[in-house]
Amino acid sequence: MMSMRSILAFITVYSSCCLSGHADHAIAKASVRPQVMTPDGEGVTVRWHTSLPASSRLYIYDADMNLRRTYADSAFRDRHEVIWDGRDEQGERVEPQIYIYRIETFDGEGGAAAHDPHLQDGGRDAIVYGARWDPATGRIRFSAVSDSLVRVRVGMKDGPLLATPAEWIPVLKSDAVVTWDGWDAGRTQRFDDPANLHVNVEGITLPPNCIIVKGGEQDPEPDYLAGKWLSDALAVRGALDPREYDHASKVIDAPRESGSVQVHVEGGVNEAGVLVLDEPRAITIQVPEVDNADDLAPSYEVVYFLNRDLYKEDFITGSALTTTLDPKSFSPGNHTLTMNVIFGSARVGTQSIRFTVP
C-alpha cells in the first residue's frame, strides 16, 4: 500500500512554495467554504491570493489521489475563486468521501507556485478532549483542536465496551458533536446515567485543503477511512484493526503462556475460505490451556465484532466455547466475524471468519 508520504512525493510537500521564477511568487490565504458539500448544496468555493498577478489551475483529487476535476483560469489576477459543483470531468456527481484540492499558479515570466498540504497537516493523532454525553438530548459533545475524523466509543467505567456511536466520521472543530440514544450495540439495554459511563474519542487530523462530500439520506454511509492518503497513517496506529478493543483492566494477571486461539467451523468453509451460511452452523473457539496455581479454571472473555462493529460478548470457562451462527440473524450478503479473546486485561489472540448469507 502506498504511504501518504509516497503519494505526496510527486507534488510539493510544502503548504505553499515557489516552484520557479520570482522568489516572491507565492500563494496565500487559501480556503474552502463551506468545507462540507451536501447533495442539495450549491457546491463549495475555493479562494486564494497570489503575491503577483498569475494564471492558475485548481485540481480536485479523490481519497485515492485520482484526479477528478481540473479548473484552469488563464487570466492574470492576484485574487482567485473557483466554485466546484461536486461533479467530475464527465459531469457526473462524485461519490461521498473526502477530497483534496491542489492549487498551481503561473506568472507571466516563467514563475510558478503550488499550494498543497504537507504530510504533517493531516493523518496525525488529533487532540480531542472534554467528551460528555447528555442523555436528555442524546448528544455527545467534545472539543477538537482541528477538523478530524473521529471514532467515538462508550463503555462502562469498570466494564466492557457498550457501543460505537461514531465509526470514523468527519467532524469539524466548530461542530464537534455526535448522537447516541443510550442503547448498547445489541439493543438489549438502554443506559441513562452518564456517571457510570466512559466516553472515549479518538481522532485523526484532516488537512486544511480537504473537502468533505456527504451523501443523501438514501445513500449508504461512506467509508471515510478508504483512500491511500489516510489508510497508511491509520494502519500504523492500529485504527483499522478491530482487535484494538480496549477492555477495562482487571485484577487478574494474564497467563504467562498465552499460546494461540483456534476456531473450528462445523462443515468447514469453501475453497475461497468463506463459510456459506445457508443453515445454522456451530463455531468452536479453542483457547490455550493455562496452568493455574489456584487450580481454578481460567475465564476468558470473547468479544465479537461483526464487520468492525461490536456484536456481542461471551465467556469461556475452560478451554473451549461453542456458539451457533444462524443465517436468520444476519442480513444477506458478505460479512466478517472477528473473535477477540481476552484474559484479564491482555489480548490472548484473534481469529476471523468470512461468511456469506444467501
HELIX and SHEET records of a PDB file:
HELIX    1   1 MET A    4  ILE A    7  1                                   4    
HELIX    2   2 LEU A    8  PHE A   10  5                                   3    
HELIX    3   3 LEU A  119  ASP A  121  5                                   3    
HELIX    4   4 LYS A  173  ASP A  175  5                                   3    
HELIX    5   5 PRO A  194  ASN A  196  5                                   3    
HELIX    6   6 LYS A  228  VAL A  236  1                                   9    
HELIX    7   7 PRO A  242  GLU A  244  5                                   3    
HELIX    8   8 PRO A  327  SER A  329  5                                   3    
SHEET    1   A 5 SER A  16  SER A  20  0                                        
SHEET    2   A 5 ALA A 112  HIS A 115 -1                                        
SHEET    3   A 5 GLN A  97  PHE A 106 -1                                        
SHEET    4   A 5 VAL A  44  TYR A  61 -1                                        
SHEET    5   A 5 ILE A  27  ARG A  33 -1                                        
SHEET    1   B 5 SER A  16  SER A  20  0                                        
SHEET    2   B 5 ALA A 112  HIS A 115 -1                                        
SHEET    3   B 5 GLN A  97  PHE A 106 -1                                        
SHEET    4   B 5 CYS A 210  VAL A 213 -1                                        
SHEET    5   B 5 VAL A  36  MET A  37  1                                        
SHEET    1   C 5 SER A  16  SER A  20  0                                        
SHEET    2   C 5 ALA A 112  HIS A 115 -1                                        
SHEET    3   C 5 GLN A  97  PHE A 106 -1                                        
SHEET    4   C 5 VAL A  44  TYR A  61 -1                                        
SHEET    5   C 5 LEU A  67  TRP A  84 -1                                        
SHEET    1   D 3 VAL A 128  ASP A 134  0                                        
SHEET    2   D 3 ARG A 139  ALA A 144 -1                                        
SHEET    3   D 3 VAL A 177  THR A 179 -1                                        
SHEET    1   E 3 LEU A 161  VAL A 171  0                                        
SHEET    2   E 3 SER A 148  MET A 156 -1                                        
SHEET    3   E 3 LEU A 197  THR A 205 -1                                        
SHEET    1   F 3 GLN A 262  VAL A 265  0                                        
SHEET    2   F 3 ARG A 281  GLN A 286 -1                                        
SHEET    3   F 3 ALA A 320  LEU A 325 -1                                        
SHEET    1   G 5 VAL A 274  VAL A 276  0                                        
SHEET    2   G 5 ALA A 346  VAL A 357  1                                        
SHEET    3   G 5 GLY A 333  PHE A 343 -1                                        
SHEET    4   G 5 SER A 299  LEU A 306 -1                                        
SHEET    5   G 5 ASP A 309  THR A 317 -1                                        
END                                                                             
